[in-house]
Amino acid sequence: MHDVSKIHLGHDVFETNRRLGEENRRLLERHGVKAINVMGAIGSGKTSLIERAIEELKGRYRIAVIAGDVIADFDSERFRRLDVPVIPMNTGSECHLDAHLMQHGLEKLDLHRLDLLFVENVGNLICPSDFYLGEHRRVIVVSVSEGDDIVAKHPVIFKTGDVAIINKVDIASFVGADPDKMVADALKNIPRAFKTSVRTGEGMDLWIGFVGETLEAPPDCGERRLDSGQSGLEPD
């Protein structure tokens, strides 16, 4: 008879990612940089929200963006037009950024010349929730065009976040969605949620205010300690 040992590869992956994420966090803090991880599905409006924040704040703060996507050049070009440093991170077949990719992005930035780093994660409401990058805040963006049950269908990612943004509310009546229901669903799992429309300007003061609060918060704000249980893996 041979001894048989269980090797939980999933747990090892998440533990390694958490360790690398903590290294990223320490690096950011040494340079006084705050990082905001913006997550959400394709078409939720992540890029437009980040663009608006850059437009409002780049006169007061030094801002950069790490743009993650299967092919990241498209959104990266939009940020470059705003005259801020941008690092495109192509994930290939991966549906999320991880702490290792984040490290490569940080290596390409002049961190001592920055105050704020936006990380636009890959368009997905499932995979990114398990991967701590070293960020100070997590923002979850959903659009009313995804249906007003989208928040209730994806509780895990909201449990890991700091704020939920219900975006594109100007088209809610055209797609038959109830933004207030989406806010209420989000608040079951996240401490803060509000409605926005980049087109009309609704909620932009709340979004910009949140970013400003993050910049002024103490270094230990928004600690993320994601355990493997959130990945759906069963512990022993």
C-alpha positions in Angstrom: 0.0 0.0 0.0 1.2 3.5 -0.8 0.5 6.6 1.3 -1.9 8.9 -0.5 -1.8 12.7 0.2 -4.2 15.3 -1.0 -2.7 18.2 -2.7 -5.1 21.2 -3.0 -3.6 23.1 -5.9 -6.3 25.7 -5.8 -5.5 26.6 -2.3 -1.8 27.0 -3.1 -2.6 29.3 -6.0 -4.7 31.6 -3.9 -2.2 31.6 -1.0 0.6 32.5 -3.4 -1.5 35.2 -5.0 -2.3 36.7 -1.5 1.4 36.7 -0.6 2.3 38.5 -3.8 -0.6 40.9 -3.3 0.7 41.8 0.1 4.1 42.5 -1.4 2.4 44.8 -3.9 0.6 46.6 -1.1 3.8 47.2 0.8 5.5 48.6 -2.3 2.6 51.0 -3.0 2.6 52.2 0.6 6.4 52.8 0.6 5.8 55.2 -2.3 2.6 56.7 -0.8 0.4 55.5 -3.7 -3.2 54.5 -3.3 -4.6 51.9 -5.7 -8.2 51.4 -6.7 -9.2 48.1 -8.4 -12.2 48.7 -10.7 -14.1 45.5 -11.5 -17.2 44.8 -13.5 -18.5 43.0 -16.6 -17.8 44.0 -20.2 -19.7 47.2 -21.1 -20.5 48.2 -17.5 -18.7 51.5 -17.9 -15.5 51.0 -16.0 -13.4 52.8 -18.5 -15.7 55.8 -18.7 -15.8 56.2 -14.9 -12.0 56.1 -14.6 -11.8 58.6 -17.5 -14.1 61.0 -15.6 -12.2 60.6 -12.4 -8.9 61.4 -14.2 -10.4 64.4 -15.9 -11.6 65.8 -12.5 -8.5 64.9 -10.4 -5.4 65.0 -12.6 -4.9 68.7 -11.8 -4.5 67.9 -8.1 -3.1 64.4 -8.1 -0.6 62.4 -10.1 -2.5 59.5 -11.6 -1.6 56.3 -13.6 -3.6 53.4 -14.9 -3.0 49.7 -15.3 -5.4 48.5 -17.9 -6.1 44.7 -17.8 -7.9 42.9 -20.6 -7.6 40.0 -23.0 -6.3 42.6 -25.4 -5.7 45.8 -23.4 -4.6 48.2 -26.1 -8.1 49.5 -26.8 -8.9 50.9 -23.4 -5.3 51.9 -22.8 -5.4 54.2 -25.8 -8.4 56.0 -24.2 -6.4 56.7 -21.0 -3.4 57.8 -23.0 -5.4 60.6 -24.5 -5.8 62.0 -21.0 -2.0 62.3 -20.7 -1.5 59.9 -17.8 0.9 57.0 -17.6 -0.8 53.8 -18.8 0.4 50.2 -18.6 -1.6 47.7 -20.7 -1.7 44.2 -19.2 -2.8 41.6 -21.8 -4.2 38.5 -19.9 -4.6 36.3 -23.0 -7.0 33.6 -22.1 -7.2 34.6 -18.4 -10.4 36.3 -17.2 -8.8 38.4 -14.5 -5.7 40.2 -13.3 -3.6 38.5 -10.6 -1.0 39.8 -8.2 1.9 38.5 -10.3 0.7 40.5 -13.3 0.1 43.5 -11.1 3.8 43.3 -10.0 4.9 43.4 -13.6 2.7 46.5 -14.1 4.1 48.2 -11.0 7.7 47.6 -12.2 7.0 49.7 -15.3 5.6 52.7 -13.3 7.6 55.5 -11.7 5.8 55.0 -8.4 7.5 57.9 -6.5 5.9 60.2 -9.0 2.4 59.0 -8.4 -0.4 59.5 -5.9 -3.2 57.4 -7.3 -3.2 54.2 -9.4 -6.4 53.0 -11.1 -6.5 49.3 -12.0 -9.1 48.4 -14.6 -9.6 44.7 -14.2 -10.8 42.3 -17.0 -14.5 42.5 -17.8 -15.9 39.7 -15.6 -18.0 39.5 -12.5 -16.7 36.1 -11.3 -13.0 35.5 -11.7 -11.5 38.8 -10.4 -13.2 38.5 -7.0 -10.7 35.8 -5.8 -7.5 37.7 -6.7 -6.2 40.4 -4.3 -3.8 42.6 -6.2 -2.6 44.8 -3.4 -5.2 47.5 -3.9 -6.6 49.8 -1.2 -10.1 49.9 -2.5 -12.3 47.7 -4.7 -15.1 49.1 -6.8 -17.7 46.9 -8.4 -19.4 48.4 -11.5 -22.6 47.1 -13.0 -24.8 48.6 -15.8 -28.6 48.6 -15.8 -28.3 47.1 -19.3 -27.1 43.8 -17.6 -30.6 43.5 -16.0 -31.6 44.4 -12.5 -31.1 40.9 -11.3 -27.3 41.0 -12.1 -26.3 42.0 -8.6 -28.3 39.3 -6.9 -26.8 36.7 -9.2 -23.2 37.6 -8.3 -23.1 38.1 -4.5 -19.5 36.9 -4.1 -17.7 39.8 -5.9 -19.8 42.3 -3.9 -18.8 40.7 -0.6 -15.2 41.5 -1.4 -15.8 45.1 -2.5 -15.9 48.6 -0.9 -18.5 50.2 -3.1 -20.9 49.2 -5.8 -21.7 51.6 -8.7 -25.0 51.1 -10.6 -24.1 52.7 -13.8 -25.8 54.0 -17.0 -29.0 54.7 -15.0 -30.0 57.2 -17.8 -31.1 54.2 -19.9 -32.8 52.2 -17.2 -36.4 52.9 -18.5 -35.3 51.8 -22.0 -34.0 48.4 -20.8 -36.7 47.8 -18.1 -34.3 47.8 -15.2 -34.9 49.1 -11.7 -31.7 50.8 -10.4 -33.1 51.2 -6.9 -33.5 47.4 -6.7 -29.9 47.0 -7.8 -28.7 49.3 -5.1 -30.7 47.5 -2.5 -29.4 44.1 -3.7 -25.8 45.4 -3.6 -26.2 46.8 0.0 -26.9 43.3 1.2 -23.3 42.4 0.6 -21.3 45.7 0.3 -21.2 48.7 2.7 -21.9 51.4 0.1 -23.7 51.7 -3.3 -24.9 54.5 -5.5 -26.2 55.2 -9.0 -24.3 56.9 -11.7 -24.6 58.1 -15.3 -21.4 59.4 -17.0 -23.6 60.8 -19.8 -25.8 62.9 -17.6 -23.4 63.5 -14.7 -25.7 61.8 -12.1 -23.7 60.5 -9.2 -20.4 61.8 -10.5 -19.9 63.8 -7.3 -20.3 60.6 -5.3 -17.8 58.7 -7.5 -15.2 61.5 -7.4 -15.8 61.9 -3.7 -15.1 58.2 -3.1 -11.9 58.5 -5.0 -10.9 61.5 -3.0 -11.7 59.7 0.3 -9.4 56.9 -0.8 -6.6 59.3 -1.5 -7.0 60.9 2.0 -7.5 57.6 3.9 -4.8 56.1 6.1 -2.4 53.6 4.6 -4.1 50.6 6.2 -7.5 51.3 4.6 -9.4 48.6 2.7 -7.3 45.6 3.8 -8.2 42.7 1.7 -7.7 39.2 3.1 -9.4 36.9 0.7 -9.5 33.3 1.8 -9.7 30.3 -0.5 -13.3 29.7 0.7 -14.4 32.5 -1.6 -13.2 30.6 -4.6 -15.7 27.9 -4.1 -13.0 25.4 -3.1 -13.9 23.3 -0.1 -11.3 23.4 2.7 -10.5 20.2 4.7 
